[in-house]
């Protein structure tokens, strides 16, 4: 009997649960029916709905206008519609745009936000009409480049270490051009752009600087505007750094005859400029003190009060940057004098002639030979102390008579020399040897 009662209680308990479930379902069905009949519309709140600012097909698009600024990118909406249509709406179910009908020229406009259903459902924005502020203008491009001088570098914050220099002619910008994009009225005011180094620094070798910024200029004034963009985000500046040195010119003399005492000219001349600034990257330059590429001065060019010029030549490891291409050598031969002598034929000799040839000097005498030297030496010199030598090592052998240069000097006076160049006429013929025939 007790078991029968338990079974009955279990059955009645299950019936009560079933009644409860059916009641809930009936209540939901009744609510749904009432919602669709008595309350068919509902209001849905959507937040951060993107605003579509497309200009396609508008007058602004045809007029070449572009959007410069806008007060908002999204909008919050309260929309009403049929409950069964919009009850589950999200941002993706609506399309928010701006009404462009009033946009006819550059300027700032308050544009009405218009909202439609992407599903074609009838919806209404509950709150008052929303507007956004939008600025329009004609956008243009303008290119600035290194090649036309409108893009330059400002590396004034970087200095070279002592004894070094940054060569301004070898500063490169990468990339070498930039395109600015912005309102026409703004872009037209920009005349140049400068890539500027942001940090201070000291360098003693070639360097690539990446921490730079781009500045726009209107003439000499910096031009700033957030409405202008450029196609390059960063620039590299490459600086070429050189060792610099002031070198003293090393003047050397070509005595043209071996007996001449070069040291006799010590202190008898001055050189201008006294030093020449050069640049280079070869480490040898750090230990150099003299400019060794000036060349030789032929003492036959030297006379009392002479001013001679020597070219300054570059080398593989340094370049002249002094601005002077020549040196001036001035001679102050105080205590020196000159004398004019005649060299007779018997004082003219031929040296270094091949044995197969005979050279005969046809010139009788060389007149007006100017000898320069210290006064005490010149006073003692006469024609018997002077010789002229025709050195055949300096010439190709050509049969017949030709004009040849000769070296004139006083071999016993090592501090004197002949000023100028002198020539003789000589004849060259083959040397015919007699041959003895033995029978």
C-alpha positions as CSV (number, residue, x, y, z in Angstrom):
1,X,0.0,0.0,0.0
2,X,2.7,2.5,0.8
3,X,4.3,1.8,-2.5
4,X,1.1,2.6,-4.4
5,X,0.9,6.0,-2.7
6,X,4.5,6.8,-3.7
7,X,3.6,6.0,-7.3
8,X,0.6,8.3,-7.2
9,X,2.6,11.2,-5.8
10,X,5.2,10.8,-8.5
11,X,2.6,10.8,-11.2
12,X,0.9,13.9,-9.8
13,X,4.3,15.6,-9.4
14,X,5.1,15.1,-13.1
15,X,1.7,16.4,-14.1
16,X,2.3,19.6,-12.1
17,X,5.7,20.1,-13.9
18,X,4.0,19.6,-17.2
19,X,1.4,22.2,-16.3
20,X,4.1,24.6,-15.3
21,X,6.0,24.2,-18.7
22,X,2.8,24.6,-20.7
23,X,1.9,27.7,-18.7
24,X,5.3,29.3,-19.5
25,X,4.9,28.5,-23.2
26,X,1.4,29.9,-23.3
27,X,2.5,33.1,-21.6
28,X,5.4,33.6,-24.1
29,X,3.0,32.9,-27.0
30,X,0.5,35.4,-25.6
31,X,3.2,38.0,-25.1
32,X,4.5,37.4,-28.7
33,X,1.0,37.8,-30.1
34,X,0.3,40.9,-28.1
35,X,3.7,42.4,-29.2
36,X,2.8,41.9,-32.8
37,X,-0.7,43.1,-32.6
38,X,-1.0,45.5,-29.7
39,X,2.7,46.7,-29.8
40,X,4.0,46.0,-33.3
41,X,6.8,48.6,-33.3
42,X,9.9,48.8,-31.1
43,X,13.0,51.1,-30.6
44,X,16.5,49.8,-31.0
45,X,19.7,51.7,-29.9
46,X,22.8,51.3,-32.1
47,X,26.1,52.8,-31.0
48,X,29.2,53.7,-33.1
49,X,27.6,53.2,-36.4
50,X,30.2,54.2,-39.1
51,X,29.4,57.2,-41.3
52,X,29.9,56.7,-45.0
53,X,31.5,59.8,-46.4
54,X,31.7,58.6,-50.0
55,X,31.5,61.4,-52.6
56,X,30.9,59.2,-55.6
57,X,28.3,60.7,-57.9
58,X,27.9,63.9,-56.0
59,X,28.5,67.5,-57.2
60,X,31.5,67.7,-54.8
61,X,33.0,64.7,-56.6
62,X,32.5,66.2,-60.1
63,X,33.9,69.6,-58.9
64,X,37.1,67.9,-57.7
65,X,36.5,68.6,-54.0
66,X,37.8,66.3,-51.3
67,X,37.1,66.0,-47.6
68,X,39.7,67.7,-45.4
69,X,38.3,67.3,-41.9
70,X,35.1,65.8,-40.3
71,X,33.8,66.2,-36.8
72,X,32.8,62.5,-36.4
73,X,33.5,59.1,-37.9
74,X,30.5,57.3,-36.2
75,X,27.1,58.1,-34.9
76,X,24.8,56.7,-32.1
77,X,21.2,56.0,-33.3
78,X,17.8,55.2,-31.8
79,X,15.7,53.7,-34.6
80,X,12.1,52.5,-34.6
81,X,10.5,49.9,-36.8
82,X,8.5,46.7,-36.8
83,X,9.6,44.6,-33.9
84,X,10.0,41.4,-36.0
85,X,12.1,43.3,-38.5
86,X,14.5,45.4,-36.4
87,X,14.4,43.5,-33.1
88,X,17.8,41.9,-33.7
89,X,19.4,44.9,-35.6
90,X,23.2,45.6,-35.2
91,X,25.5,48.1,-36.8
92,X,25.7,46.0,-39.9
93,X,22.0,46.3,-40.6
94,X,22.0,50.1,-41.1
95,X,23.8,52.5,-43.5
96,X,24.6,56.0,-42.3
97,X,25.6,58.6,-44.9
98,X,25.8,62.4,-45.2
99,X,23.6,64.5,-47.4
100,X,25.9,66.3,-49.9
101,X,23.3,68.3,-51.8
102,X,24.5,71.6,-50.3
103,X,28.1,71.1,-51.1
104,X,29.0,73.3,-54.1
105,X,32.4,74.9,-53.3
106,X,35.3,74.6,-50.8
107,X,34.4,75.4,-47.3
108,X,32.9,73.9,-44.1
109,X,29.4,72.5,-44.0
110,X,27.0,71.1,-41.4
111,X,25.7,68.0,-43.2
112,X,22.7,65.9,-42.1
113,X,23.3,62.3,-41.3
114,X,20.8,60.0,-43.2
115,X,20.2,56.5,-42.1
116,X,18.6,53.6,-44.1
117,X,18.2,49.9,-43.6
118,X,20.5,47.7,-45.6
119,X,17.7,45.1,-45.6
120,X,15.2,47.5,-47.1
121,X,13.2,47.6,-43.9
122,X,11.3,50.8,-43.0
123,X,13.1,52.5,-40.1
124,X,12.9,55.9,-38.5
125,X,15.6,57.7,-36.5
126,X,13.9,58.7,-33.2
127,X,16.1,61.6,-32.1
128,X,16.4,65.0,-33.8
129,X,18.3,65.1,-37.1
130,X,22.0,64.7,-36.4
131,X,24.6,66.7,-38.3
132,X,28.4,66.6,-38.7
133,X,30.8,69.3,-39.6
134,X,32.7,68.5,-42.8
135,X,35.4,70.7,-44.5
136,X,35.9,70.4,-48.3
137,X,38.6,71.7,-50.5
138,X,40.4,71.1,-53.7
139,X,43.3,68.7,-53.0
140,X,46.4,68.8,-55.2
141,X,49.8,67.2,-55.4
142,X,53.2,68.9,-55.5
143,X,56.6,67.3,-55.9
144,X,59.8,68.5,-54.3
145,X,63.2,67.0,-55.2
146,X,66.9,67.2,-54.7
147,X,67.5,67.5,-58.5
148,X,65.6,70.8,-58.8
149,X,66.8,72.2,-55.5
150,X,63.4,72.3,-53.8
151,X,64.4,69.5,-51.3
152,X,67.5,70.2,-49.3
153,X,69.1,69.0,-46.0
154,X,69.7,70.8,-42.7
155,X,72.4,69.0,-40.7
156,X,73.4,72.1,-38.6
157,X,72.9,70.0,-35.5
158,X,75.7,67.7,-36.6
159,X,79.3,69.0,-36.5
160,X,82.6,67.4,-37.6
161,X,85.2,66.5,-35.0
162,X,88.4,68.7,-34.9
163,X,90.5,68.0,-38.0
164,X,87.5,66.8,-40.0
165,X,84.9,68.3,-42.2
166,X,81.4,67.4,-43.6
167,X,81.5,68.0,-47.3
168,X,78.3,70.0,-48.2
169,X,78.5,68.9,-51.8
170,X,78.4,65.2,-50.9
171,X,75.3,65.3,-48.6
172,X,72.6,63.0,-50.0
173,X,69.0,62.6,-49.1
174,X,67.2,59.2,-49.5
175,X,64.6,59.2,-51.0
176,X,65.5,62.2,-53.1
177,X,62.0,63.4,-53.6
178,X,58.8,63.9,-51.7
179,X,55.2,64.5,-52.9
180,X,53.0,66.7,-50.7
181,X,49.2,66.3,-50.8
182,X,46.7,68.9,-49.5
183,X,44.4,71.8,-50.1
184,X,45.4,73.8,-53.2
185,X,45.6,77.1,-51.3
186,X,48.0,75.6,-48.8
187,X,50.1,73.6,-51.3
188,X,50.7,76.6,-53.5
189,X,52.2,78.5,-50.6
190,X,55.0,75.9,-50.1
191,X,58.2,76.8,-52.0
192,X,60.6,74.2,-50.6
193,X,61.1,71.3,-48.2
194,X,64.0,70.6,-45.8
195,X,65.0,67.3,-44.3
196,X,66.2,68.3,-40.8
197,X,68.4,66.3,-38.4
198,X,66.6,66.0,-35.0
199,X,69.5,65.3,-32.7
200,X,72.9,66.9,-32.0
201,X,76.1,64.9,-32.8
202,X,79.8,65.0,-33.6
203,X,81.2,62.8,-36.4
204,X,84.6,61.8,-37.7
205,X,83.5,59.3,-40.4
206,X,80.8,58.9,-43.0
207,X,77.5,58.6,-41.3
208,X,73.8,57.7,-42.2
209,X,71.3,59.6,-40.1
210,X,67.8,58.2,-39.8
211,X,66.4,60.4,-37.1
212,X,65.1,63.2,-39.3
213,X,62.0,65.2,-39.9
214,X,60.5,67.0,-42.9
215,X,59.9,70.8,-42.7
216,X,57.9,72.8,-45.2
217,X,58.9,76.4,-46.1
218,X,57.2,79.4,-47.6
219,X,60.3,81.4,-48.6
220,X,62.4,81.6,-45.5
221,X,59.5,81.0,-43.1
222,X,58.5,77.6,-41.8
223,X,55.0,76.6,-43.0
224,X,53.0,74.3,-40.8
225,X,49.6,72.7,-41.4
226,X,48.0,69.4,-40.3
227,X,46.0,69.4,-43.5
228,X,49.1,68.5,-45.6
229,X,50.3,65.0,-45.9
230,X,53.4,63.5,-47.7
231,X,54.1,60.2,-49.4
232,X,57.3,59.6,-47.5
233,X,57.3,58.9,-43.7
234,X,61.1,59.0,-43.1
235,X,64.3,60.2,-44.8
236,X,67.9,59.2,-44.4
237,X,70.7,61.8,-44.6
238,X,74.1,60.5,-45.7
239,X,77.0,62.7,-44.7
240,X,80.5,62.3,-46.2
241,X,83.2,63.2,-43.7
242,X,86.8,64.0,-44.6
243,X,90.1,64.5,-42.8
244,X,91.3,68.0,-43.3
245,X,94.9,69.2,-43.1
246,X,96.9,72.4,-43.8
247,X,100.0,71.4,-45.6
248,X,103.1,73.4,-46.3
249,X,104.1,73.5,-50.0
250,X,107.3,71.6,-50.6
251,X,109.1,73.6,-53.2
252,X,111.9,71.7,-55.0
253,X,114.3,72.9,-57.7
254,X,115.6,71.2,-60.8
255,X,119.2,72.4,-61.1
256,X,119.7,71.1,-64.7
257,X,123.4,70.5,-64.0
258,X,124.8,68.3,-61.2
259,X,127.3,70.8,-59.7
260,X,124.7,73.3,-58.7
261,X,124.3,73.7,-54.9
262,X,120.6,73.7,-54.2
263,X,121.1,74.8,-50.6
264,X,122.5,78.1,-51.8
265,X,118.8,79.2,-52.5
266,X,117.7,78.4,-48.9
267,X,115.9,81.5,-47.5
268,X,116.0,83.3,-50.9
269,X,112.4,82.7,-51.8
270,X,108.9,82.8,-50.2
271,X,105.8,80.9,-51.1
272,X,102.2,82.1,-51.0
273,X,99.9,80.8,-49.7
274,X,102.1,79.5,-46.9
275,X,99.8,76.5,-46.4
276,X,97.2,74.7,-48.5
277,X,94.1,73.1,-47.0
278,X,93.3,69.6,-48.4
279,X,90.8,67.0,-47.6
280,X,90.9,63.2,-47.9
281,X,89.8,59.9,-46.4
282,X,93.2,58.2,-46.5
283,X,94.6,57.8,-43.0
284,X,98.1,58.7,-44.4
285,X,96.9,62.3,-44.4
286,X,96.9,62.4,-40.6
287,X,100.7,62.2,-40.5
288,X,101.4,64.4,-43.5
289,X,102.8,67.9,-43.0
290,X,103.9,69.0,-46.5
291,X,102.3,69.3,-49.9
292,X,104.5,67.1,-52.1
293,X,102.9,67.4,-55.4
294,X,103.8,71.0,-56.4
295,X,106.5,69.9,-58.8
296,X,110.0,71.3,-59.6
297,X,111.2,74.8,-60.4
298,X,113.8,74.9,-63.2
299,X,116.4,77.4,-61.9
300,X,116.8,78.5,-65.5
301,X,113.5,80.3,-64.9
302,X,114.8,82.1,-61.8
303,X,116.0,85.7,-62.1
304,X,116.4,88.5,-59.6
305,X,112.9,89.6,-58.6
306,X,111.2,86.7,-60.3
307,X,107.6,85.7,-59.5
308,X,106.9,82.1,-60.6
309,X,103.6,80.1,-60.3
310,X,103.3,76.4,-59.6
311,X,100.1,74.4,-60.0
312,X,98.7,72.5,-57.1
313,X,97.8,69.0,-58.1
314,X,95.4,66.6,-56.3
315,X,96.4,63.1,-55.5
316,X,94.6,59.8,-55.0
317,X,94.4,60.4,-51.3
318,X,93.8,64.1,-50.9
319,X,92.1,67.0,-52.8
320,X,92.9,70.7,-52.7
321,X,90.1,72.6,-51.1
322,X,91.9,75.9,-50.3
323,X,90.4,77.7,-53.3
324,X,94.0,78.4,-54.6
325,X,94.9,76.4,-57.7
326,X,98.4,77.8,-57.9
327,X,101.3,78.8,-55.6
328,X,103.3,82.0,-56.2
329,X,107.1,81.7,-55.5
330,X,108.8,85.0,-55.2
331,X,112.6,85.4,-55.1
332,X,114.4,87.9,-53.0
333,X,117.9,87.5,-54.2
334,X,119.5,90.2,-52.1
335,X,123.3,90.3,-52.7
336,X,122.9,88.6,-56.1
337,X,123.7,90.2,-59.5
338,X,123.9,89.1,-63.1
339,X,126.4,89.3,-66.0
340,X,126.0,88.8,-69.8
341,X,128.7,86.7,-71.5
342,X,129.4,85.1,-74.8
343,X,130.1,81.4,-75.2
344,X,132.3,80.7,-78.2
345,X,132.2,77.5,-80.2
346,X,135.2,76.0,-78.5
347,X,133.3,76.1,-75.2
348,X,130.4,74.2,-76.7
349,X,130.7,70.4,-76.3
350,X,128.6,67.4,-77.2
351,X,128.1,64.6,-74.7
352,X,126.4,61.1,-74.8
353,X,126.7,60.8,-78.6
354,X,126.4,57.2,-79.9
355,X,129.6,55.9,-81.5
356,X,127.9,55.4,-84.8
357,X,127.3,59.1,-85.3
358,X,129.3,62.3,-85.5
359,X,127.7,65.6,-84.2
360,X,129.2,68.8,-85.3
361,X,128.2,72.1,-83.7
362,X,127.8,74.7,-86.5
363,X,127.0,77.7,-84.3
364,X,130.0,80.0,-83.9
365,X,129.0,81.4,-80.6
366,X,126.1,81.9,-78.2
367,X,125.7,85.6,-77.3
368,X,123.9,87.4,-74.5
369,X,124.1,84.5,-72.0
370,X,122.9,85.8,-68.6
371,X,124.7,84.4,-65.6
372,X,123.1,85.0,-62.1
373,X,124.7,84.5,-58.8
374,X,126.2,86.1,-55.7
375,X,127.9,89.4,-56.5
376,X,131.3,88.1,-55.4
377,X,131.1,85.1,-57.7
378,X,129.7,87.0,-60.7
379,X,132.6,89.5,-60.4
380,X,135.1,86.7,-61.0
381,X,133.2,84.9,-63.8
382,X,134.1,85.5,-67.4
383,X,133.6,83.6,-70.7
384,X,136.4,81.2,-69.9
385,X,134.4,79.9,-66.9
386,X,131.3,79.1,-69.0
387,X,130.6,76.0,-71.0
388,X,127.6,74.8,-73.0
389,X,126.7,71.2,-73.4
390,X,124.6,69.5,-76.0
391,X,123.4,66.3,-74.4
392,X,122.3,63.8,-77.1
393,X,120.6,61.6,-74.5
394,X,117.7,64.1,-74.7
395,X,117.2,63.7,-78.5
396,X,116.4,61.1,-81.1
397,X,119.2,60.8,-83.7
398,X,118.2,62.5,-87.0
399,X,120.7,62.9,-89.7
400,X,121.3,66.4,-90.9
401,X,121.2,69.8,-89.4
402,X,118.8,70.8,-86.6
403,X,118.3,73.3,-83.7
404,X,119.2,71.8,-80.3
405,X,119.0,73.2,-76.7
406,X,122.1,73.3,-74.7
407,X,122.8,73.5,-71.0
408,X,124.9,76.6,-70.1
409,X,126.6,76.8,-66.7
410,X,129.8,77.7,-64.8
411,X,131.0,74.3,-63.4
412,X,133.4,75.9,-60.9
413,X,130.7,78.2,-59.4
414,X,128.1,76.0,-57.8
415,X,126.0,78.9,-56.6
416,X,125.6,80.5,-60.1
417,X,123.3,79.6,-63.0
418,X,122.3,80.7,-66.5
419,X,118.9,82.4,-66.8
420,X,116.9,81.3,-69.9
421,X,117.4,78.7,-72.5
422,X,119.9,78.7,-75.3
423,X,120.2,76.8,-78.6
424,X,122.7,75.9,-81.2
425,X,122.6,74.4,-84.7
426,X,124.3,71.0,-85.0
427,X,124.8,68.6,-87.8
428,X,124.5,64.8,-87.4
429,X,126.1,62.3,-89.8
430,X,127.0,58.7,-89.7
431,X,130.5,57.8,-88.4
432,X,132.2,55.9,-91.3
433,X,135.1,53.8,-89.9
434,X,138.1,52.9,-92.1
435,X,138.6,49.2,-92.6
436,X,142.1,47.8,-93.2
437,X,142.0,44.8,-95.6
438,X,144.8,42.3,-95.0
439,X,145.9,40.3,-98.1
